[in-house]
Amino acid sequence: MEEFIKEYLNQGKRVDGRGFKDYRTIEIKHSVASKAEGSAFVNLGGTKVYAGVKLDLGEPFPDSPNEGILIVNAEFTPLSSPEIEPGPPGEDAIELARIVDRIIRESQAIELDKLFIEEGKVWIVYVDIAIFDMRGNIMDASMLASIKALLHTQIPKIENGKIIRGEFVSKLPVIYKPVSVTIGKYNDNLLVDLSKDEEDVIDARLVIGIRDDDRICAMQKQGIGTFSFKDIENALDLAIEKSKELRRLL
């Protein structure tokens, strides 16, 4: 299969008929989990991702006493691939969660200062990502699901120091909609939205986080291949172009 895919790529083609700059079909739904403060489901070309947002009360970090806290976790469920076994999150899940966390945090998507309640007490925003099917480009699917869930998250009511689940006072203060565009390199070609089979043959990947105003808020290289300065310039231009397409879906 790998040689078959390489042969197509060498001819400037993709096995599924897409162009190098084309995403697969993307389906996005929100409010899919009744017990979460916010939730979303994304199906990106068969890669299925759920994101749930839960809010809890806690103490702020000492270096930011007047700001709420963001915590992102990710899990590859056994249903996602025959290669995944039950157990604690592996390296891939930890890396995925860290990149999503960094893009949301560095883009300043959430006004964390508005999650301050009183001295020593703030809202903690937990974003939990669950992968249910791995058909490639988990990163972009997870980012879309996370932001969609956050956009539809509501802040619960507090009464006598306790959270009243199911009763809400306001929406989570989300002011930006950052997305990620993951770009693969094969020889001198740059491709977006890699399928699982394509991920196995490319030289390297570059995950680029982009805010609404085209600001680059995070970058992460994956794989053993290299990107030249010209490659990176072209990848950034491509990522900004495709980010507008993805953001319209939100």
C-alpha positions, 0 to 999 in steps of 0.5 A: 500500500505504501508504494502505491501511495508513493507512486500516486504522490510522485505523479502529483495525485492522491489516492482518494482523488483530492488535490494536495490542498484539499480537506476531506468532508468535515462534519461538526456537531455541538452539544452532543453530551448532556452532562457536560457544560459544553461538547462537540463531535467532529468527523473529518474524513472518517476520523471521529473525535469527541470533545467535552468541557467540564467546569469546576472550582479550584485555586488559581496558580500562584503566578496568575492569582486572578485568572482561571485555569485551562487543562486539556486531556486526550485519550485514544479509545480502544475503538479508534484503532486495533493498535490501541490498548486500554490503559493510561494515555500514551505519548501520542495522546499526551503530545496531542493534548499539549498542542491543543492546550498550547494553541488555545492558551497562546491564542488567548482564545479564552478570557481567563481573567473573567473566570476569577470568582473571588480571592483563592477561587477560580473556574477550572476549564477541563477539555477532554478529547476522545478519539474514536476512529483514526483515519488520519489528521487527528490534530486538526479534528481534535482542535476543531472539536475542542474549539466548537465545544468551548464556543458552546460552553456555559458557566454553571450557577454557584449557590452557597459555594457549590456548583448547581449543574444544569443551571447556567449564568453565562457563556464561557468568555471565548473571544477567538476561534483558533484552528490548526492546519497540519501540513505534511511534506513529501519530497518537494510537495506540501499536503493538507489533511493527511489520511492515515495511509499518507501519514505513514509515507510522508517525510515530516509534518508541521502543525500550525495554530492560527488565530482569527486575525491570521496570527500564528500562535503555535507550531510543532514539527513531527517526523524525522524529515526536514523543512527548508525556510522556503518550505516553512514560508509556503506552509505558513501561507497555505495554513493561513489560507486553509484556516479561513476555510476551517473557521467558517465551519465553526 
